[in-house]
Amino acid sequence: MIGIFYGSSTLNTEFVSQKILGEFGADRARLHNVKDVSSDLFDSYSAYIFITSTWGAGDLQDDWEVFVPELEKMSISGKTVALVGLGDQKNYPERFCDGIGVLYDKVEALGARVVGSTDTSSYEFKRSAAIRRDKFVGLVIDEDNQSDLTDDRITTWVKRVRKELS
């Protein structure tokens, strides 16, 4: 079973999280707001999808900021994690989707295997902390400027990572 964990301040992230759950199906995944998560619930999954937006000067969404210290206490070494980031490439081109870059660094340091990288070519931005080896570390969604691409991006990404998360 896959645990999908999101933090949402403006509901865009929650909306995208629900779409991702729909693509996986309720028989394969469960959706949780990270602000309501206990370590016992978190430990019941074999794989995870972490979904966050970016705030301020490239920071995690508030609920993730609170949860990361708890995450650092958990044993996720050897588990598989996929990341999804939301951002605004036009208004914040200097820190586009930095939030998943922060989560990537955390889960990698904890020994998790990260899957689901995506190409950067269909976005216009100046800098992102979410890039490793010329790819985004996960699925990147811009609901503010490219919402018409969201459904196709989610469908394509879920098809690719479904097997890797099981």
N, C-alpha and C positions, 0 to 999 in steps of 0.2 A: 504494500500500500504506500502511496506517495502522499506526503504531507505538503500542502501548498500554504505558505505563510506569507501574509502581506501586512503592510502598514499603510494607512491611507488618511490623508488630511483633507483632500478635496474630492474624494470619491472616485477620481479617475483610476487610481490604483485598485480600488475595490472592484470597479467595473471590469477592468482588464483581468483581474484575478478570477472573476466569475466566468469570463469567457474562456480562460485557460482551463478551469475546472470542467466546463462544458465540453471542451475538446478531448480531455482525458476521460471523462465519464466518472460518475459517482461510484462506480464499481471498482475504479482504480485509484481514486484520489479523494482527499478530503480537504476542505478549505477552512482556514483559521485566520482570524485577525491576531497578529502577533501580540497585541496588547492584552489579549485574553489567554495567553498560552502559559501552561505550567511545564516544568521540565518532564514530568511524567507523561504528559500528552506528547510532547516533542519526541521523547524516547521511543514511542510506540511505532514510529515509522522507519522504514529501511532506506528511504530516499526522500529528498526535499526539493521544493522549488521555493526560493526566497524572492519576493517581489517588493521593490521599494522605489520611491521617487527620490529626487534630489532636491534639497532645500538649501537656502542661504549660499554660502561660499563653497558648495560642493559637499554638503553634509547629508547624512542619512535623514530620512523622515523621522519625526520625533519618537514614534513608538519603537522603531528599530534602534534608535539611540539608547532608549531605556533597556531594550532586550539584549543588545550585544554583550554586555557584561555577563548576563546569564548564559548566553550561548557559549561564551569563552570557558565556562565551568563545565559544559557538557562534553561528552565523548562522541565526537562525530568523525573521528579518524577512521578512514576506510569507507565511509558512507559517500553516497553520490549526491551532489547538489547541482541544481540548475538555477540560474539567476535571470531575473527579468527586471529591467530598469525603465522607469518613465522619466522623461525630461522634455525640455523645450529648447530645441536647437536654435531657434531664431532669437529669443530673448536672453538665452544663457549659453551662447556659443563657446564660451571659455571654460565651462564646467558641465558640459552636456553629459547627463546620466552618470555623473561621478559616484553616485550612491552605490551602484552595483560594483564599482571598482573597490570601494571601501569594504563591502561585503565579501568580495572575491578575496581580498587580502586576508580577511579574518578567517574565512573557512579554509583557505589553502594552508594558512599557518596552523590550523587545528587538524590538518591531515586529511581533509575531505578531498574527493575527486570531483572536479568541476567539469560539467559538460554543457553543451548547448551554445557555443560561441557563434557569433553571426558576423556577416560582412558589414563594413562601414560605408560602402559606396553609395547607398541610396539616401544618405543624410548629408546636410551641410552644416558644419560646425568648425570651430577653430581648435578645440582641445577637449579631451575627455580622459579622465582617470580610469575609465572602463575599458581601455584598450590594452591588450597584451598580444604580442606577435601579430600586429596589424589587424586584429579582429576585436570586436566587442566581446567581453567575457560572457555574455548572455544575450538574450533577446532584448532589443531596445525598441521602445514605443514612444512616439511623440503624438499624444492625443491632441495637443494644442495646434499643431501645424500639419499633421499627416494622419488624421483620424481615419481618412478613407482607406488607408493601407493597413490599419490595425488587424482586421479580421484575417486577411490573407497572411500577414506576418505571423500571427498566432497559429493558424492552421499549419503552415509550412514548418514552423519551429517545433510544434508539438509532435508532428509526424517524425521529425528527425530525432528528437530526444526521448520519445516514448520508450523505446527499447533500452536505452542507456540508463534510464531511471529505475527500471524494474529490478 
